[in-house]
Amino acid sequence: MREIEAASALRGDWLFPTQIRFGCGRIGELGALCAKLGLSRPLIVTDRGLIRTDVARTVIAAATTPTVAPQVFAEVRENPTDVEVEAGAAAFHAAKSDGVIALGGGSALDCGKAIAVLAGCGGSIWRFAWPDHEAAQAESGVYPIIAIPTTAGTGAEVEASGIVTDPRVPIKKGIVHPAMMPRFVLADPELTVSLPPRLTAATGMDALSHNLEALCVPGYHPMADAIALAGIVAVARYLPTAVREPGNLEARSQMMAAALMGATAFGKGLGAMHALSHVIGAMINSQHGLTNAVLMPFVLAHNRDAIGNKMAMIAEALKLPGDPFTAVHCWILDLRRDVGILPTVTALGLAVKDFDRVAELATSDICATTNPVPIAAAGFRAILDAAS
């Protein structure tokens, strides 16, 4: 009862960095938000598993009004490729849609945002891929997006970008356009209650990875640092509870807020954890948050000499005694074990024979440019060796 009362107070309307309707039961506002944007045939973009659940049925029902008839594209896979984006854009036009409702975890959210770009601007989605995106991102025509996260981790719901896999390499590429920022976010923690414990853990560790790497990125950005530190504290307090007690709405709400904090903070940048995770996910189709969680302590160890002051901030906030780096490193190892994270990249499914290829590809990832210490292929290889 106390948890339900506490969750009911966790409700608000935020313009940070876009319009966010946060709190339990907010999904009921979806039809009104569609009308506010002038949408009559929005395309709900989601994945093959989620569409068969009560969550999807709830969202479709909430979107359906006398003036709104939602359409559905439910062909998103883990780590979506240009193939799904192109198919979604074709479905968008076939359904005569006028906007996108991106529903799900990071994969569906990113795919939905990319579909809104491609359906509106045409051509190849790779025109919008970093670092050669600047000319294309000036184009108009991107359809309006409403984002509805069903996990508490990626923060893709508040990004003006998305990750799409190029299977020809394979590598993940950042698709960038300012209009990819959703016009509205419906962040309803009740939609995450049915998430299995293993995915609650993996996506929660993803939220931690965003806050942690954003805090550690060099450069002066006190707003991002303060948000990231608050996100780390929230994950420390609430992730074990969310994994252990799936129906605890206070924990679910706080974890959804922590995910939003991480995505807001990592406008400052990310680092080697994500550079490696993007490549590994493209290569072996691993879950992104889980991959970040596996890599996390090994990347921190590699960056140790450059992040001492940030580790001191975390240790103080979490009241961890002793040497700050050691204390934080041990806390992460303990947290990973407590929520059931795999210990190594080989346990994740990455073969040692592929380490050099992963290391080389990671050097060209956007996140490599903001790692706390300069990093080349040899550094990435050293992290992978330590993580094996």
BASE-325383 format. One line per field, with one value per residue (C-alpha): x, y, z; residue in one letter. Coordinates in Angstrom, 2 decimals, always signed. Example, Ala and Ser with C-alpha at 12.3 -4.5 7.8 and 13.67 -1.06 7.14 Angstrom:
u +12.30 / +13.67
v -4.50 / -1.06
w +7.80 / +7.14
aa A / S
This chain:
u +0.00 / +2.81 / +4.46 / +1.19 / +0.68 / +4.28 / +3.95 / +0.75 / +2.72 / +5.30 / +3.39 / +4.17 / +4.28 / +7.84 / +9.38 / +12.83 / +14.05 / +10.64 / +7.04 / +6.77 / +3.60 / +4.95 / +3.08 / +0.91 / -2.18 / -0.96 / -1.41 / -5.09 / -4.14 / -2.84 / -5.95 / -6.03 / -2.34 / -2.94 / -5.74 / -3.52 / -1.01 / -3.75 / -3.16 / -5.99 / -4.13 / -0.93 / +1.24 / +2.03 / +5.55 / +6.42 / +8.05 / +6.76 / +6.56 / +5.03 / +2.16 / +0.78 / +0.63 / -1.92 / +0.40 / -0.05 / -3.79 / -3.98 / -2.05 / -4.13 / -7.31 / -6.01 / -5.11 / -8.51 / -11.10 / -13.92 / -11.35 / -8.21 / -7.81 / -4.35 / -2.58 / +0.07 / +3.53 / +4.86 / +7.90 / +10.68 / +13.42 / +16.13 / +18.74 / +16.64 / +18.26 / +17.59 / +15.35 / +12.83 / +12.99 / +12.28 / +9.46 / +7.98 / +8.11 / +6.34 / +3.69 / +3.32 / +2.48 / +0.29 / -1.80 / -1.96 / -0.58 / +0.16 / +2.43 / +4.23 / +3.54 / +6.79 / +6.01 / +8.47 / +12.08 / +14.98 / +14.75 / +11.11 / +11.57 / +14.61 / +12.98 / +9.80 / +11.72 / +13.74 / +10.51 / +9.12 / +12.26 / +12.34 / +8.60 / +8.81 / +12.10 / +12.64 / +15.88 / +18.19 / +18.11 / +21.90 / +21.79 / +21.02 / +23.82 / +26.56 / +29.06 / +27.74 / +24.28 / +24.52 / +23.09 / +20.23 / +19.26 / +18.34 / +15.51 / +11.93 / +9.05 / +9.67 / +6.32 / +5.41 / +6.32 / +4.79 / +7.09 / +5.83 / +8.59 / +7.80 / +11.21 / +13.16 / +16.61 / +17.37 / +15.98 / +15.45 / +12.12 / +13.91 / +16.61 / +16.75 / +18.58 / +18.29 / +20.47 / +20.02 / +22.16 / +23.89 / +24.15 / +26.59 / +29.48 / +27.97 / +27.84 / +25.32 / +24.98 / +23.48 / +20.62 / +20.36 / +17.67 / +16.37 / +12.76 / +13.40 / +12.83 / +9.33 / +6.75 / +5.27 / +6.47 / +3.98 / +6.09 / +3.68 / +5.46 / +2.49 / +3.47 / +6.74 / +5.21 / +5.02 / +8.66 / +10.50 / +13.11 / +16.03 / +14.92 / +14.18 / +17.75 / +19.33 / +17.41 / +17.97 / +21.70 / +21.41 / +20.01 / +22.98 / +25.42 / +24.01 / +24.20 / +27.62 / +29.28 / +27.70 / +29.11 / +32.56 / +32.76 / +35.27 / +34.13 / +32.27 / +28.55 / +27.37 / +23.69 / +24.36 / +26.65 / +24.04 / +21.32 / +23.59 / +24.57 / +20.91 / +20.20 / +22.97 / +21.59 / +18.09 / +19.34 / +21.28 / +18.20 / +15.45 / +16.78 / +17.13 / +13.59 / +12.18 / +13.83 / +12.74 / +9.23 / +7.96 / +4.69 / +6.31 / +5.12 / +7.31 / +10.43 / +9.15 / +8.46 / +11.86 / +13.62 / +11.69 / +12.75 / +16.37 / +16.24 / +15.01 / +17.79 / +20.42 / +19.18 / +19.01 / +22.54 / +24.19 / +23.71 / +27.13 / +28.43 / +29.13 / +32.27 / +33.96 / +31.19 / +28.73 / +31.24 / +31.92 / +28.30 / +27.10 / +29.52 / +28.92 / +25.15 / +25.38 / +27.66 / +25.93 / +22.50 / +22.96 / +20.60 / +22.08 / +21.59 / +22.93 / +26.01 / +26.66 / +26.27 / +28.78 / +31.34 / +30.78 / +33.38 / +36.07 / +35.62 / +35.73 / +39.00 / +40.47 / +39.47 / +40.49 / +43.24 / +40.91 / +37.76 / +38.95 / +36.99 / +33.79 / +34.21 / +34.61 / +31.29 / +29.53 / +31.10 / +30.02 / +26.46 / +26.11 / +27.91 / +30.49 / +33.51 / +37.17 / +39.01 / +36.37 / +37.25 / +37.52 / +34.28 / +32.30 / +33.84 / +32.90 / +29.39 / +28.88 / +30.18 / +27.84 / +24.87 / +25.51 / +25.61 / +22.51 / +20.36 / +21.72 / +24.03 / +26.42 / +30.04 / +31.98 / +31.65 / +32.37 / +29.44 / +27.43 / +28.32 / +31.19 / +34.00 / +37.62 / +38.45 / +36.22 / +37.88 / +40.19 / +37.34 / +35.15 / +38.00 / +38.69 / +35.04 / +34.57 / +37.14 / +34.73 / +31.74 / +30.58 / +30.89 / +34.61 / +35.23 / +34.13 / +35.67 / +37.44 / +40.82 / +41.76 / +41.18 / +42.29 / +41.86 / +44.53 / +42.65 / +39.37 / +41.12 / +42.57 / +39.08 / +37.72 / +40.61 / +39.95 / +36.23 / +36.68
v +0.00 / +2.43 / +1.80 / +2.50 / +5.76 / +6.79 / +6.01 / +8.06 / +11.14 / +10.54 / +12.38 / +15.49 / +17.29 / +18.10 / +20.10 / +18.60 / +18.11 / +17.61 / +17.43 / +14.49 / +13.23 / +11.18 / +8.98 / +5.93 / +5.92 / +8.63 / +6.28 / +7.23 / +10.63 / +9.18 / +9.86 / +13.48 / +13.93 / +12.52 / +15.04 / +17.83 / +17.03 / +16.72 / +13.00 / +10.85 / +7.73 / +7.42 / +4.38 / +2.46 / +1.07 / -1.79 / -5.21 / -8.68 / -9.77 / -6.67 / -6.50 / -9.75 / -8.41 / -6.59 / -3.56 / -3.19 / -3.73 / -1.03 / +1.42 / +0.71 / +1.19 / +4.44 / +5.77 / +4.90 / +7.67 / +8.79 / +10.91 / +8.73 / +5.33 / +3.97 / +1.69 / -0.88 / -1.86 / -4.61 / -5.94 / -4.40 / -6.80 / -6.46 / -4.10 / -2.92 / -2.53 / -0.34 / -3.14 / -2.65 / +1.14 / +0.91 / -1.58 / +0.68 / +3.73 / +1.71 / +0.62 / +4.24 / +5.39 / +2.37 / +3.12 / +6.84 / +7.60 / +11.09 / +10.46 / +7.79 / +6.35 / +4.58 / +1.92 / -0.32 / -0.46 / +1.23 / -0.84 / +0.06 / +3.67 / +4.15 / +2.34 / +4.39 / +7.66 / +6.59 / +5.61 / +9.11 / +10.55 / +8.24 / +8.47 / +12.25 / +12.89 / +9.86 / +8.58 / +6.37 / +6.39 / +6.40 / +10.01 / +10.89 / +8.80 / +10.47 / +11.93 / +12.74 / +13.85 / +17.63 / +18.38 / +15.90 / +16.97 / +20.40 / +18.82 / +19.32 / +16.87 / +14.53 / +13.32 / +14.04 / +11.38 / +10.32 / +8.02 / +5.49 / +3.57 / +0.13 / -0.33 / +1.86 / +2.05 / +3.38 / +6.89 / +6.80 / +8.51 / +11.83 / +11.75 / +13.54 / +10.55 / +6.79 / +3.75 / +1.61 / -1.40 / -1.60 / -5.39 / -5.08 / -4.19 / -4.98 / -1.79 / +0.41 / +3.95 / +6.99 / +8.48 / +12.19 / +14.78 / +17.46 / +16.53 / +12.99 / +14.39 / +13.15 / +15.87 / +14.09 / +11.31 / +9.24 / +7.79 / +5.50 / +3.18 / +0.79 / -0.25 / -1.72 / -3.96 / -7.05 / -6.76 / -9.99 / -9.66 / -10.31 / -7.43 / -5.21 / -5.85 / -5.34 / -2.17 / -0.82 / -1.35 / +0.49 / +3.47 / +3.20 / +3.04 / +6.26 / +8.16 / +6.73 / +7.39 / +10.85 / +11.78 / +10.51 / +12.27 / +15.15 / +18.72 / +21.27 / +20.55 / +20.88 / +20.41 / +17.06 / +15.98 / +16.76 / +14.89 / +11.91 / +11.65 / +11.72 / +8.98 / +6.79 / +7.17 / +6.26 / +3.11 / +2.07 / +2.42 / +1.13 / -1.32 / -4.31 / -3.69 / -3.44 / -6.77 / -8.47 / -6.95 / -6.43 / -4.90 / -2.25 / +0.92 / +3.24 / +1.36 / +1.19 / +4.93 / +5.82 / +3.60 / +5.19 / +8.59 / +7.37 / +6.33 / +9.80 / +11.31 / +9.24 / +10.24 / +13.89 / +13.77 / +11.94 / +14.89 / +15.56 / +12.35 / +8.70 / +6.55 / +3.24 / +1.23 / +2.30 / +2.30 / -1.40 / -2.24 / -0.81 / -2.99 / -6.14 / -5.73 / -5.38 / -8.39 / -10.93 / -9.29 / -9.01 / -6.93 / -3.44 / -2.84 / -6.28 / -5.68 / -2.36 / -4.04 / -6.75 / -4.19 / -1.64 / -2.55 / -3.25 / +0.10 / +1.89 / +0.13 / +1.19 / +4.83 / +4.83 / +7.46 / +10.04 / +9.60 / +9.74 / +12.89 / +11.46 / +8.22 / +10.31 / +12.05 / +8.71 / +7.17 / +10.15 / +10.11 / +6.36 / +6.58 / +3.99 / +3.84 / +3.45 / +4.27 / +5.82 / +3.98 / +0.61 / +1.21 / +2.17 / -0.64 / -3.20 / -1.74 / -2.23 / -5.79 / -6.54 / -4.91 / -6.89 / -10.13 / -9.25 / -8.59 / -11.50 / -9.92 / -12.19 / -11.76 / -11.71 / -10.88 / -14.50 / -15.57 / -13.03 / -14.89 / -12.87 / -15.08 / -14.22 / -14.52 / -11.47 / -9.22 / -7.47 / -6.79 / -5.39 / -3.22 / -1.79 / -1.00 / +0.60 / +3.28 / +4.77 / +4.92 / +8.38 / +7.44 / +6.72 / +10.43 / +11.39 / +8.60 / +10.02 / +8.89 / +8.83 / +5.31 / +3.44 / -0.16 / -1.41 / +0.09 / -1.47 / -4.81 / -4.53 / -3.95 / -6.98 / -9.15 / -8.07 / -8.72 / -12.23
w +0.00 / +0.87 / -2.51 / -4.37 / -2.44 / -3.12 / -6.84 / -7.12 / -6.07 / -8.81 / -11.49 / -13.52 / -16.86 / -17.89 / -20.73 / -20.32 / -23.02 / -24.66 / -23.45 / -21.07 / -19.43 / -16.53 / -14.10 / -13.65 / -15.84 / -18.22 / -21.20 / -21.03 / -22.48 / -25.75 / -27.83 / -26.71 / -27.56 / -31.05 / -31.50 / -30.19 / -32.94 / -35.55 / -36.09 / -37.40 / -38.63 / -36.55 / -37.22 / -34.03 / -34.47 / -32.15 / -32.03 / -32.82 / -29.20 / -27.65 / -30.13 / -28.67 / -25.11 / -22.98 / -23.05 / -26.82 / -26.54 / -23.87 / -26.05 / -29.16 / -27.16 / -25.68 / -29.13 / -30.63 / -30.53 / -32.84 / -34.71 / -34.39 / -36.07 / -35.26 / -37.73 / -36.70 / -37.91 / -35.62 / -37.47 / -35.37 / -34.27 / -31.63 / -33.06 / -36.05 / -39.47 / -42.47 / -43.78 / -40.98 / -41.35 / -45.08 / -44.52 / -41.86 / -44.13 / -46.85 / -44.34 / -43.21 / -46.74 / -47.49 / -44.39 / -45.25 / -41.81 / -40.58 / -37.59 / -35.59 / -32.14 / -31.21 / -28.61 / -26.80 / -25.72 / -27.44 / -30.62 / -31.33 / -30.27 / -32.50 / -35.42 / -35.06 / -35.06 / -38.11 / -39.92 / -39.29 / -40.91 / -43.91 / -44.57 / -44.54 / -46.31 / -48.56 / -50.01 / -47.98 / -44.19 / -44.27 / -45.51 / -41.90 / -40.36 / -38.30 / -39.22 / -42.72 / -41.61 / -41.55 / -45.01 / -44.67 / -41.17 / -42.52 / -44.56 / -43.42 / -43.63 / -40.68 / -39.35 / -35.70 / -33.14 / -29.85 / -27.86 / -25.32 / -23.51 / -22.11 / -20.48 / -18.08 / -19.59 / -23.05 / -22.79 / -26.58 / -25.97 / -25.35 / -28.05 / -31.38 / -32.81 / -33.08 / -33.58 / -36.70 / -37.63 / -40.99 / -41.42 / -44.31 / -41.98 / -39.40 / -37.36 / -35.61 / -36.90 / -35.27 / -37.31 / -36.51 / -37.23 / -34.85 / -35.67 / -34.38 / -30.92 / -30.03 / -29.69 / -26.68 / -24.39 / -22.40 / -19.59 / -17.76 / -15.29 / -15.28 / -18.82 / -17.46 / -14.78 / -17.01 / -18.08 / -17.12 / -14.35 / -16.72 / -18.97 / -16.01 / -14.91 / -18.34 / -19.15 / -15.65 / -16.03 / -19.36 / -17.46 / -15.11 / -18.04 / -19.51 / -16.25 / -15.40 / -18.74 / -19.05 / -15.63 / -16.58 / -19.95 / -19.74 / -20.21 / -18.14 / -18.02 / -14.41 / -15.29 / -16.98 / -14.14 / -11.49 / -13.38 / -14.03 / -10.37 / -9.31 / -11.86 / -10.46 / -6.94 / -8.16 / -9.89 / -6.78 / -4.63 / -6.90 / -9.50 / -7.11 / -5.88 / -9.42 / -10.30 / -7.10 / -6.90 / -10.47 / -9.33 / -7.13 / -8.87 / -6.82 / -7.93 / -11.52 / -11.50 / -10.08 / -12.62 / -15.50 / -14.17 / -13.92 / -17.57 / -18.55 / -16.45 / -18.25 / -21.68 / -20.68 / -19.27 / -22.14 / -24.42 / -22.90 / -24.50 / -23.76 / -23.99 / -24.68 / -23.03 / -25.70 / -28.55 / -27.89 / -27.13 / -30.44 / -32.39 / -30.34 / -30.60 / -34.37 / -34.64 / -32.35 / -31.87 / -28.11 / -25.96 / -25.67 / -21.96 / -21.08 / -23.24 / -21.49 / -18.11 / -18.99 / -20.20 / -17.43 / -14.77 / -17.38 / -19.11 / -15.75 / -14.94 / -18.29 / -17.66 / -13.99 / -14.20 / -15.73 / -13.62 / -10.03 / -9.18 / -10.65 / -8.69 / -5.55 / -6.30 / -6.74 / -3.65 / -1.56 / -2.96 / -2.31 / +1.06 / +0.02 / +2.39 / +1.42 / -1.79 / -4.07 / -7.27 / -5.56 / -3.67 / -6.79 / -8.84 / -6.19 / -5.88 / -9.63 / -9.50 / -6.58 / -8.33 / -11.51 / -9.55 / -7.53 / -10.61 / -12.65 / -15.22 / -17.15 / -16.03 / -19.34 / -23.04 / -23.95 / -21.75 / -23.71 / -26.91 / -28.36 / -29.69 / -28.90 / -32.61 / -33.22 / -30.62 / -33.10 / -35.52 / -32.74 / -31.45 / -34.90 / -35.63 / -32.20 / -33.06 / -35.62 / -33.25 / -32.20 / -28.51 / -28.87 / -29.39 / -25.87 / -23.81 / -20.71 / -22.09 / -25.79 / -27.05 / -30.15 / -31.29 / -28.87 / -25.94 / -27.00 / -27.43 / -23.91 / -22.49 / -24.33 / -23.11 / -19.52 / -20.00 / -21.36
aa M / R / E / I / E / A / A / S / A / L / R / G / D / W / L / F / P / T / Q / I / R / F / G / C / G / R / I / G / E / L / G / A / L / C / A / K / L / G / L / S / R / P / L / I / V / T / D / R / G / L / I / R / T / D / V / A / R / T / V / I / A / A / A / T / T / P / T / V / A / P / Q / V / F / A / E / V / R / E / N / P / T / D / V / E / V / E / A / G / A / A / A / F / H / A / A / K / S / D / G / V / I / A / L / G / G / G / S / A / L / D / C / G / K / A / I / A / V / L / A / G / C / G / G / S / I / W / R / F / A / W / P / D / H / E / A / A / Q / A / E / S / G / V / Y / P / I / I / A / I / P / T / T / A / G / T / G / A / E / V / E / A / S / G / I / V / T / D / P / R / V / P / I / K / K / G / I / V / H / P / A / M / M / P / R / F / V / L / A / D / P / E / L / T / V / S / L / P / P / R / L / T / A / A / T / G / M / D / A / L / S / H / N / L / E / A / L / C / V / P / G / Y / H / P / M / A / D / A / I / A / L / A / G / I / V / A / V / A / R / Y / L / P / T / A / V / R / E / P / G / N / L / E / A / R / S / Q / M / M / A / A / A / L / M / G / A / T / A / F / G / K / G / L / G / A / M / H / A / L / S / H / V / I / G / A / M / I / N / S / Q / H / G / L / T / N / A / V / L / M / P / F / V / L / A / H / N / R / D / A / I / G / N / K / M / A / M / I / A / E / A / L / K / L / P / G / D / P / F / T / A / V / H / C / W / I / L / D / L / R / R / D / V / G / I / L / P / T / V / T / A / L / G / L / A / V / K / D / F / D / R / V / A / E / L / A / T / S / D / I / C / A / T / T / N / P / V / P / I / A / A / A / G / F / R / A / I / L / D / A / A / S
